[in-house]
Amino acid sequence: MRLQATFTALVLPAVVLSQAQKPLQDQINDGVQDFISKAKSYLPFLQTVASNPIDTAASRLAAKSVTTVTLDNWKEVLTPSPGNANSADHVPAIEPYMLLFSGGNKSCFGQCEQLEHAWHEAVVAIAAMSKHPQLRYANCDDQPIFCSIWFAGPPAVWYIQRPVSSSKQIADQSPATTQINPVTLNTTTVTAKEIIDIYTKETWKEKPVYEGYWHPFDGEFAKTGLNYILGYTFYGFGVVPSWMIMITVSFLSRSLMQAQWKNRT
């Protein structure tokens, strides 16, 4: 006990002396930092780091230059306004569109952050051009039925060439078709330049033309309205838990087996 008291008496003056020798400014800084740390623990929003002002400006410009595509407006925002033909041959004018398919944790497995960043930068450059395609954006997490109807998903940019309807079109002339070239992107390596090159260097021409029954404008499913039925069906299967599907299949298989057994007996 006496030894402990002696040790305390020797150490305490040394601690006080070391604090006294510490510069006053450092002591003030330590106090301020301690106060900020405590304040952050009580106010979590103070822990949020301010975003890059350049990225913020790019995001705002992208929002003004890009139209979001939904299940309700896709026909409207992907159809050009009526215009005149390109020439006396009644060749229809073409309105190009660049439609980005992105998503979140569900449709893109949380891997589209770099894609979104590259898209915002590319939009700023493309929108500044005197002539540029119409820019459209679809988030398959927010619009799963639309993506199901189009049989599309992230990460991809679809380069769409829509014919402009003309008042000079000949009555018996067959309507012009819409050409689509989907450009699949890599979520880990995609850059703004790669997206810009789709238009400026026409890299979309390197990709095959999208054809077949699932074509959202000219396909058989679109012409008959079957694309909506299939889209809602696929969406329904996607939201139904897998265990429920297994139980349903098991129930149906047992019912069929029982029916066959009764017929045999």
C-alpha positions in Angstrom: 0.0 0.0 0.0 2.8 2.4 1.0 4.7 1.4 -2.2 1.6 2.2 -4.4 1.2 5.6 -2.8 4.9 6.3 -3.4 4.7 5.3 -7.1 1.6 7.6 -7.6 3.4 10.5 -5.9 6.4 10.1 -8.3 4.4 9.6 -11.6 1.7 12.2 -11.1 4.1 15.2 -11.2 5.7 13.8 -14.4 2.3 13.6 -16.2 1.4 17.1 -15.2 4.8 18.3 -16.3 4.5 16.6 -19.7 1.1 18.2 -20.2 2.5 21.6 -19.3 5.2 21.2 -21.8 2.7 20.4 -24.6 2.0 23.5 -26.8 -1.2 25.2 -26.1 -2.3 25.1 -29.7 -1.9 21.3 -29.8 -4.0 21.0 -26.7 -6.7 23.2 -28.3 -6.6 21.1 -31.4 -7.0 17.9 -29.4 -9.9 19.3 -27.6 -11.6 20.4 -30.8 -11.0 17.0 -32.5 -12.4 15.2 -29.4 -15.5 17.4 -29.5 -16.1 16.7 -33.3 -15.7 13.0 -32.7 -18.3 13.1 -30.0 -20.6 15.2 -32.1 -20.3 12.8 -35.0 -21.3 9.9 -32.8 -24.5 11.7 -31.9 -25.2 13.2 -35.4 -24.6 10.5 -38.0 -25.3 12.8 -40.9 -22.1 14.7 -40.0 -20.1 11.7 -41.0 -21.2 12.0 -44.7 -18.4 13.2 -46.9 -19.2 16.0 -49.2 -19.5 14.9 -52.8 -17.2 16.0 -55.5 -18.7 19.3 -56.9 -17.7 18.3 -60.5 -19.6 15.0 -60.1 -22.6 16.9 -58.7 -22.6 19.3 -61.6 -22.3 16.4 -64.1 -25.2 14.6 -62.4 -27.4 17.7 -62.6 -26.6 18.2 -66.3 -27.2 14.6 -67.0 -30.6 14.8 -65.3 -31.6 17.7 -67.6 -30.3 16.0 -70.8 -31.6 12.5 -70.2 -35.2 11.4 -70.1 -36.1 8.5 -67.8 -38.0 5.7 -69.5 -40.8 4.0 -67.6 -43.5 1.4 -68.4 -46.0 4.2 -68.9 -44.0 6.6 -71.2 -41.7 4.4 -73.2 -43.7 4.6 -76.4 -43.9 8.4 -76.1 -40.3 9.1 -75.2 -38.9 6.7 -77.8 -41.0 7.9 -80.7 -39.7 10.9 -82.7 -41.9 13.9 -83.5 -43.4 13.8 -87.0 -41.2 15.3 -89.7 -40.5 15.4 -93.4 -38.7 12.8 -95.5 -35.0 13.1 -96.2 -35.3 13.3 -99.9 -37.7 13.1 -102.9 -37.3 9.3 -102.7 -39.5 9.4 -99.6 -36.7 7.9 -97.6 -37.7 8.4 -93.9 -35.5 10.4 -91.7 -33.9 8.6 -88.8 -33.9 9.8 -85.1 -31.1 8.1 -83.1 -31.5 7.2 -79.4 -29.1 6.0 -76.9 -30.9 4.1 -74.1 -28.9 3.0 -71.1 -30.1 0.0 -69.1 -28.8 0.2 -65.6 -30.0 -1.0 -62.2 -29.2 -1.6 -58.5 -28.9 -4.5 -56.2 -31.6 -6.6 -57.9 -31.0 -6.3 -61.6 -27.3 -5.3 -61.6 -26.2 -7.0 -58.4 -24.9 -3.7 -57.0 -22.2 -3.5 -59.7 -23.5 -0.5 -61.8 -22.0 2.3 -59.8 -19.1 2.8 -62.2 -21.5 2.4 -65.1 -23.6 5.2 -63.7 -20.6 7.4 -63.2 -19.3 6.9 -66.7 -22.8 7.5 -68.1 -23.0 10.9 -66.3 -19.7 12.0 -67.7 -20.5 10.8 -71.2 -23.9 12.6 -71.2 -22.2 15.9 -70.4 -19.9 15.5 -73.5 -22.6 14.2 -75.8 -25.2 16.8 -74.8 -22.7 19.6 -75.6 -22.4 18.4 -79.2 -24.3 20.4 -81.8 -25.9 17.2 -83.1 -26.4 14.3 -80.8 -28.8 11.4 -80.3 -31.7 11.5 -77.9 -30.5 10.2 -74.5 -32.7 7.9 -72.5 -32.2 6.0 -69.2 -34.0 3.0 -67.8 -33.4 1.5 -64.3 -34.5 -2.1 -64.2 -34.8 -2.0 -60.4 -37.3 0.7 -60.7 -38.9 -0.5 -63.9 -38.7 -4.3 -63.8 -41.8 -4.8 -65.9 -40.6 -2.5 -68.7 -37.2 -4.4 -68.8 -39.1 -7.7 -68.9 -41.3 -6.5 -71.8 -38.2 -5.5 -73.7 -36.3 -8.6 -72.6 -33.4 -6.3 -71.7 -31.3 -5.5 -68.7 -28.0 -3.9 -67.5 -25.3 -3.2 -68.2 -26.0 -2.1 -71.8 -26.6 0.8 -74.1 -29.0 0.2 -76.9 -28.4 2.3 -80.0 -31.9 2.7 -81.5 -32.6 4.3 -84.9 -36.3 5.2 -85.1 -37.8 6.3 -88.4 -39.5 9.7 -88.4 -43.0 9.5 -89.7 -43.6 11.7 -92.7 -46.7 13.4 -94.2 -45.3 12.7 -97.6 -45.1 8.9 -97.1 -46.7 7.0 -99.9 -49.9 5.2 -98.9 -48.9 1.8 -100.1 -45.3 2.1 -98.9 -44.5 -0.3 -96.1 -43.6 1.4 -92.8 -39.9 1.7 -92.0 -38.5 -0.6 -89.4 -36.5 0.4 -86.3 -32.9 -0.8 -86.2 -31.5 -1.6 -82.7 -27.9 -2.4 -81.9 -27.4 -3.4 -78.2 -23.9 -2.6 -76.9 -23.1 -4.7 -73.8 -20.7 -2.9 -71.3 -18.4 -4.2 -68.6 -19.4 -2.8 -65.2 -15.8 -2.9 -63.9 -13.9 -1.4 -66.9 -16.5 0.9 -68.6 -15.4 4.5 -69.2 -17.1 7.6 -70.4 -15.1 7.5 -73.6 -16.4 4.0 -74.4 -20.0 5.3 -74.1 -19.2 8.4 -76.1 -17.5 6.3 -78.9 -20.8 4.5 -79.4 -22.0 7.6 -81.1 -19.0 9.5 -82.2 -17.0 6.6 -83.6 -20.1 4.5 -84.4 -19.0 1.5 -82.4 -22.6 0.4 -82.4 -22.0 -0.8 -85.9 -19.7 -3.5 -84.6 -22.6 -5.1 -82.7 -25.2 -7.3 -84.3 -28.6 -6.0 -85.1 -31.3 -6.9 -82.6 -34.0 -9.0 -84.4 -36.6 -11.6 -83.7 -39.8 -12.0 -81.8 -38.7 -9.8 -78.9 -38.0 -6.7 -80.9 -39.8 -4.0 -78.9 -41.2 -2.2 -82.0 -41.2 -4.6 -85.0 -41.2 -8.1 -83.4 -44.2 -10.4 -83.5 -44.7 -10.2 -79.8 -44.9 -6.4 -80.0 -47.3 -6.4 -82.9 -49.7 -8.8 -81.2 -49.3 -7.4 -77.6 -48.0 -10.7 -76.4 -44.8 -8.9 -75.1 -46.9 -7.4 -72.3 -48.3 -10.8 -71.3 -44.9 -12.4 -71.3 -43.3 -9.5 -69.6 -45.8 -9.6 -66.7 -45.4 -13.4 -66.5 -41.6 -13.2 -66.3 -41.9 -10.5 -63.7 -44.3 -12.6 -61.7 -41.9 -15.6 -61.7 -39.1 -13.3 -60.6 -40.9 -12.0 -57.5 -42.3 -15.4 -56.5 -40.0 -17.1 -54.0 -38.2 -20.2 -55.3 -39.5 -22.3 -52.5 -43.1 -21.5 -53.5 -42.4 -22.6 -57.1 -40.9 -25.8 -55.8 -43.9 -26.6 -53.6 -46.3 -25.8 -56.6 -44.3 -28.1 -58.9 -44.2 -30.8 -56.3 -48.0 -30.5 -55.7 -48.8 -30.7 -59.4 -46.5 -33.7 -60.0 -48.1 -35.6 -57.1 -51.5 -34.8 -58.4 -50.6 -36.1 -61.8 -49.1 -39.3 -60.4 -52.2 -39.9 -58.3 -54.4 -39.4 -61.3 -52.4 -41.9 -63.3 -52.5 -44.4 -60.5 -56.3 -44.2 -60.3 -56.6 -44.8 -64.0 -54.5 -47.9 -63.8 -56.6 -49.3 -60.9 
